[in-house]
Amino acid sequence: MRFIFFTLLLTNTLIFSTNASANEGDHQIFGLSEYVYIEELDVRYKAKIDTGAESASINAINTQVEKGKGDQDDIVHFDLVLPDDTLKSVSLPLSKHIRIKRRASDYDEDEKDYSRRPVLELTLCIGGRSHKVEANLADRRQFSKPMLVGSEPLTAFNALVDPSKRYLQNKTLCPKQDNPEEQEG
């Protein structure tokens, strides 16, 4: 009888620990970095998972907003910086603008302490789950990752973050095919 009890206890422990490694209940467990596929842009980025940031941010330069005529939406024209550092011209409807507080080292005393960024509604896919979230456009070329995923998208994904791990979610569960530039790192 002890043997059966021990076997059942061991089996339950193994099953629980296996499920907890990538998904805990209905939570997705993200590492400090994850691959994120953006459906509207047909691109996959290595993203920094940052619970201290609020929104998502993607690598874009040369942003210009064109006012919509009448009832038409305003349109944001920008150059998306792709993972291989090439540019792709994109135009999408503007959702809104947000103000992002700038780091003190990024501006002089006579400059504003915030930057104004255009925001788009984009569908992100991580580990086979997709959610429409707001993402702002920023020049992220000086950062280690071309995309940042903050607390609001993490909440949409019902995600928990394990900062001791990286790339816990299976990138092949989202539509984009593998690129040779996508080395773990």
N, C-alpha and C positions, 0 to 999 in steps of 0.2 A: 504494500500500500504506500509506503514511504517513497518507493521508486516511482510510482505513478504520479504522486503529488509533486515530486521533484522534477519529473519530466514535463508536466503541465506548467509548472512555474517557470522553468527554463524556456519552454516554447513561447509562452506569453511574453516573457522578457525580451526574447529575440525579435518577435513580431513587433512589439511596441518600439524597440530601439531602431529597427529598420524603417518603420514608417516615420519616425520622428526625424530621421536624417534629412529628408527633403520636404516633407509635408507633415504638419502636426495637426490632426483633426482636419478642419477645413482651412487652416492657415497654410500659406506657402512659406517655407523657410528660405530666405535669401542670404547669400553670402555678401561680403563687402563689395564684391563686383559681380555683375550678372550680364548676360547677353540680352539685349532688348531689341525686338523687331518692331519697327514702326510701319504699320500697314499702308497708310496714305503716302509714305515716301519710299516704300519698298526698299528699306535699308535696315541692316542690323548693326548695332553699335555695342561696344563694350561700355558698360555704364557703371559709374560709381554709385553705390547705394548709400545715401546720406540722410539719416534720420534728423539731422540738425537743419536741413534745408526744408522749405515748405513744398516747392513745386518741382516739376521736371524741367530740365533745360537741355537743349540740343545745340550742336555746333553749327552756327550759321553766320554768314557775314554779308555785308552789303544789303542790309534790310531797308526796304522802302515801303511805305504804306500809301496805297492809292485809295482815295476817298471814293466810295460807291455813289453812283448816281441814283437819286430818288430812294426807292426802297431796297436797292442793292447793297449787299455787304461791302465793307471796306476789304480790300485785298492786300495781302502782304506779299511782296516780291522779295526773294532772297536767294543767296547762293548757299546751298547746303554743302558743308564740308564732309565729304564721304570718308569712310575708313582708310582708303588709300591716298587721302589728301587731295583728290581731284574735287572739282566743284560741279554741282548739278543745279541749274536754275529751276526754281520752284515758285509757284504762285498759289496761295491758299487763302481762304477767308480768314479775316482777323476776328478773333473771339473778343479780345480786349487788350488793354495795356496794363502792365503792373510796374510798380516801383520796387527795385531791389536795392537794399542798402549796400553801399560799396565799402570795401575794406579801407581803413584809414591810409594805408600805404598806396592806394590806387588813385588818390586825388590830392590836389593842392588845396590849401586853406580857402582860396577864392572860388573853388569849384563846388558843385552840388555833391552832397554825400550819398546820393542815390543815382541809379541809372533807370531809365524808362525802357522797358522791353515789350515788344509785341508778343502776344500769347495766341497759340493755336489750339484747337481741340484735335487731338490725335489719338489713334488707337494703338496702344502698346501691347505687345505679346511677350510674356515672360513665362517660360516653362509650360507652354501650351494653353495658358489662360490669357484672355484679352480683355482690356478695359479701356474705355475712352476717358482720357484725362487731359488736363490743360498742361501745355508745355511752352515755356518761353524760349525765345531765340537769343543766343548769346555767342560771342566769339570765344570758344573754348579751346582754341589751338594751343594756348600756353598751359593747359591743364593736362594731367596724365590720362584722363578719359574724356572722350568727345561728348559724353552724355552724363547727366546727373539725374538720379531719381530720388525725390524728396518724400517727406511724410505724407502729403496728400495722395500721390499715386500709390504709396505703400499701403495706405488705408484702403484704397479702392481694391487692391489685390489681397487684402486681408493678410498681409505679410508680417512675418517676424524676421528679424535680422540677426544672424550669427556672425559677428565681426571677426571671428577667428577663422572663417572659411571664405572661399571664393568660388564662384561659378557652380553653385549647387543645383541650379535648375537646368534641365535638358534643353539646349538651344534648338535641337532638331524637332522639337514639338511645335515650333512656330514655322510659318511657311518658307522663309528665306533659305535658299541653298547656302552651303558653306562656302566661304571665301578663303583663299590661301592666306590673306592678311590677318585672319582671325586666330592668331596664336594665343594661347593662354598667357596672360601677363598683364 
